Amino acid sequence: MTRYDIAIIGTGPAGLSAALTAKNRNKNFILLGSKDLSSKMKVAHEVDNYLGLSKVSGEAMSAAFASQMTDMGIEIEEQKVTAVYALGDFFSLQTDQNELIEASSVILASGVVAGKPYPGEERLLGRGVSYCATCDAPLFRGKNVTVIGGSPKEEAEADFLREVCASVLYFPLYKGEPHFNQPVEVIHQKPVEILGDQKVSALKTDTGEYSCDAVFILREAQFPSQLVPGVEIEGNAVKVNLQMETNIKGLFAAGDVAGLPYQYIKAAGQGNVAALSAVNYLAAQSRK
């Protein structure tokens, strides 16, 4: 298995900036996230505080970012990271395609996750709560499961689960009617709590309870504390110092995941600093 020098999670300004710096410093890195950069920036009708780009639309900015990635020969590996484990002198990253990726250092640039975990979510993680259908579907073969879908692209995951599980209840958190190839039941109710003692027993909504053996929570991104066990959180953000270092050696964070202000220019700057810190960390490790 290839062990990368740096794994960069996220393809917003922080992640792309970190990738540019890693490329310039000749590091063997992997950039993980969505190739559709505009989906994160198109809501910005006009950005007027990004140095060098005057009154640019979010769509135009994302096009400029994508063009620079192409010019630099930087490719995006379109996978969602579902877990990051610190294993001494390296990290193991699990993806939604049930792959394991090894890296000597990691830069979190996964953005901010709105809201907070459901009651019962953290307590029952690994005991019926899952963030990866591909990874954990075999554990619930022939069982009844629920899916909380954060976007239409999670419909394919629900289809896959229905191929393995006895039944799938799908709770969309977005507008529009989901479409499936498998017999998946759609319920337009708001999930509010995950119930169970030693393991998941039901999903509670704003109007009822639904018995199940597992709850698959498929968000665009995960809360940092769930993504990286043991990382220190301050408020809703990963706690970092000025070098973008976290409390875990070799783990860095940049951009919105590292807290306010939520600004593109701040995120890009922090991505650069995080990558330089990762380079220095790798150099120090090689001298040991």
Buried (B, 14 or more C-beta within 10 A) or exposed (E): EEBBBBBBBBBBBBBBBBBBBBBEBEBEBBBBBBEBBBBBBBEBEEBEEBEEBEEBBBBBBBBBBBEBBEEEEBEBBBBBBBBBEBEEEBBBBBBBEBBEBBBBBBBBBBBBBEEEBBEBBEEBBEEBBBBBBBBBBEEBEEBBBBBBBBEBEBBEBBBBBBEBBEBBBBBBBEEEEBEBEEEBBBBEBEBEBBBBEEEBBBBBBEEEEBEBBBBBBBBBBBBBBBBBEEBEBEEBBBBBEEEBBBEBEBBBBBBBBBBEEEBBBBBBBBBBBBBBBBBEBBEEBEEE
